[in-house]
Amino acid sequence: MKDHGVPFSEAMKVWGRVAALSFGGPAGQIAVMHRIIVEEKKWIGEQRFLQALNYCTLLPGPEAQQLAIYIGWLMHKTRGGLFAGTLFVLPGLLAIMALSWIYVLLGKVTIVQGLFFGLKAAVLVIVVEAVLRVGKRALRNNTMRGLAAAAFLALFLYDVPFPVVILAAGLIGYVGGRAGLPAFLAGGGHGKVGDKQVADADSLLGEETPAHARPNVRWSLSVAAVFLALWLVPVAALYVGLGGENVFTRIAIFFSQMAVVTFGGAYAVLAYVAQQAVDNYHWVTAGEMLDGLGMAETTPGPLIMVTQFVGFLAAWREPGALSPLLAATLGGLLTTWVTFVPCFLWIFFGAPFVETLRANKALGAALGAITAAVVGVILNLAVWFALHVLFAELVPVRWLGSSVELPVLRSVDLPSLALATAAAVAIFRFRFGMMSVLLASSLAGVVYALVLTA
């Protein structure tokens, strides 16, 4: 095994650069990492990058941040993973916190209202675009299309719990892969990520596994104990000290559960969080959830930093003895802590063993099936957002043994519909970039709000 020769201080500068450029959701963030880490720096090769990415996609939580932890760990052991993962989150944490303050303190200002009105419409279209983008890659045969359709119907019509849908898809894919069924072996994992392909042998890390990345049960159990304590001791302390009904306890428990069950990437996480936070806990409205997603889309860092905004508003509305702003800030920070600390646990505990599972076909098949189901999950999220944002009234309808909320057509919000349509034309017809559409839609929303108040 050759020495890769990358000083730790230099690596941290590179990870800071990756974090600063990580806009646009997981696909954009992974592309940025590939361009800098594989194509430009040649720290690792294409095959190892894809292997790490496929493992991270199989995990609950944000795959882009977990990929940063994985590569940082490969290059500089535990401290490399810690710094890479933390730096990846830090710009988004600061940006979302600042925007959350503006949202609650200046949200009634006309310009701010118009800004978020415009963001909602554009983000709705971006979620639809994510359905098509992921579907194009994942739904390569009728079996995968069937899994996607089944996932959508299970969620939309029958409210099957999200974790059940994803775990069932993974199990189906794993069994299909083990059985050697072609439909499951054809679409597992990620394909080509970047423009330039670097062979593992030509990378600084080389083809062999570093000594620290080889399985070590004692080390894995030790690091698991440390990160389990960092994650769960604060949750237990809140439960014992404040009780199970306190907003901080509920935030800690809910987002800890989310960290365990949200397989399938950032949009799958958002689908679960959006419906639970809006329909179950009533921490935010569907419109506010879209506002938070707009913040996350336009700032660097993982897309699920929107969860920080959800925790912020939850505590803002139930501050208890604290001032609303202090409670909200603590709620946002608590959410971020219990969301991202488990990511370090999954990587540090599991990655050494994954390094020994080069190109495991059954795991690849499970990944392909989960990715196919996630298309249905994101479609459910897009439909749910559209119903709640574009229509003021929904009525429950019984159909095929399920209860479905359908829109009252006369309650359509015409300005929102017009702006969403314009954003869709810009993205799908004229191929404008996501950031351009978000900025233009925000500007249109501000102009509309100013005209209304003129």
FENLIN-V370645 format. One line per field, one symbol per residue. ss: DSSP state (a for helix, b for strand, c for the rest). psi: psi as a letter, one per 40 degrees, with the letter a starting at -180 (. if undefined). Layout:
ss = ???
psi = ???
//
This chain:
ss = cccccccaaaaaaaaaaaaaccccaaaaaaaaaaaaaaaacccccaaaaaaaaaaaaacbccaaaaaaaaaaaaaaaaaaaaaaaaaaaaaaaaaaaaaaaaaaaacccaaaaaaaaaaaaaaaaaaaaaaaaaaaaacccaaaaaaaaaaaaaaaaacccaaaaaaaaaaaaaaaaacccaaaaccccccccccccccaaaccccccccaaacccaaaaaaaaaaaaaaaaaaaaaaaaaaccccaaaaaaaaaaaaaaacbccaaaaaaaaaaaaaaacccccaaaaaaaaaaaacccccaaaaaaaaaaaaaaaccccccaaaaaaaaaaaaaaaaaaaaaaaaaaaaaaaccccccaaaaaaaaaaaaaaaaaaaaaaaaaaaaaabccbbbbbbccbbbbbbcaaabcaaaaaaaaaaaaaaaaccccaaaaaaaaaaaaaaaaaaaac
psi = hihdfhidddddddddddddegifiddddddddddddddddfdiiddddddddddddeiiahdddddddddddddfaddddddddddddddddddddddddddddedehdddddddddddddddddddddddddddddgeiddddddddddddddddefhhdddddddddddddddddefhdddedeiaiahdadhhhiddeiddadihideeihgdddddddddddddddddddddddddeieeiddddddddddddedegieaddddddddddddddddfdiiddddddddddddeiiiideedddddddddddegebeiiddddddddddddddedddddddddddddddddefhfhdddddddddddddddddddddddddddddehdhihhhhhfeihhhiihdeeigddddddddddddddddefiiddddddddddddddddddde.
//
